[in-house]
Amino acid sequence: MIFYSLKEILWMMLAAIAVDLVIGDPKWPTHPVIRIGSLISFLERKLRREHTARENAPECAGGARAEAGADTGAAVGVPLDTGASADTAGQTASLSPRSLKRRGIVLAAAVMLAAFAAMTAVTAAAAAIHPWLGYAVTTWFISTTIAIKGLKDAARLVAVPLAAGDLAAARKYTGYIVGRDTKNLDEGELTRAVVETVAENTVDGVVSPLFYALIGGAPLAMLYRAANTLDSMVGYKNDRYMHFGWASARWDDVMNWIPARLTGILLILAAAVQPRMSAFRAGRSIGRFARLHPSPNSGIPESAVAGALGIELGGRNTYGTVVSERARMGWPLRPRNRGDIDGTVRLLYGATGWLAGGVLCAIWLLN
């Protein structure tokens, strides 16, 4: 724990959940994740300048690099700006895979340590001025690492036009939260995209940051958010990031390993108190399908939600010219429909409720 007792951290976690549920991600002040994303882009330009120059050379133009499997659904997206000029092509040699991997390790370590150090300094300074200012600042920054309301709002942006029959708008807003092509998706496929994203981000956007806040307060929660942002920006298995993003992708997997499994339990509990959902089926679905997912973590929440709702997730996704076939999860007891988006949001809120209840129980036991 950084600066605070376990009981103090638990109260601030509850307060952070409340702040996010009410306020969400405000436009001002600038969200910390945007600052982290800017740092990642800056360091990428510096660390892989030679390789970027070769990639952007005129003779290499036209080679589309589809981000196959890069359906991250990041709550806050910061576009990459390599800053490389094609004019430098031919002046520097392309970096080797080993060199790219080493530089990717430097990037991941630098960004995570910077996020941790900055948050440690800010929260320590606030606590030194006044204890209650320390509580407020820590609570605020923990709340910026979670995205309960943001996930709900993003899902509703798709669900509302779907209910009105406006596929064009639904495709547009789905494209904001997934990496796959959305221009030809029907209602069932749009629903699948949103359900998978909300399910996966129940780990990334709720349980994981709160898990690390419990262990190390706002500094460790922000370190986790930096790791997750690194993965969403450079953790792709494509030509550009296969080696450079290796460390970021692996570290995100490591940090999400325990929280993903806790999320599976929370989603089963959430399904148990929801009408027309099955907690038993959610548990069976995790046991049967989660291991089929290419991610060691994302399959758990996705299979749990599929089982709870009685639908099938996974299938064919298209990324530019690349077609990715994902393992099917859950049993197709009925066709997917827009109501499954609302059902997934209810599971998100239910899991959050069980987590908050656990925090309250812990506070009671510490009294």
Buried (B, 14 or more C-beta within 10 A) or exposed (E): BBBBEEBBBBBBBBBBBEBBBEEBBEEEEEBBBBBBBEBBBEBBBEBBBBBBBBBBBEEEEEEEBBBBBBBBBBBBBBEBEBEBEBEBBEEEEEBEEEBBBBBBBEBBEBBBEBBBEBBBEBBBEBBEEEEEBBBBBBBBBBBBBBBBBBBBEBBBBBBBBBBEEEBEBBBBBBBEBBBBBBEEBEBBBBBBBBBBBBBBBBBBBBBBBBBBBBEBBBBBBBBBBBBBBBBBBBBBBBEBBBBBBBBBBBBBBEBBEBBBBBBBBBBBBBBBEBEEBBBEBBBBBBEBBBEEBEBBBBBBBBBBBBBBBBBBBBBEBBBBEBEBEBBBBBBEEEEBEBBBBBBBBBBBBBBBBBBBEBBEEBBEEEE
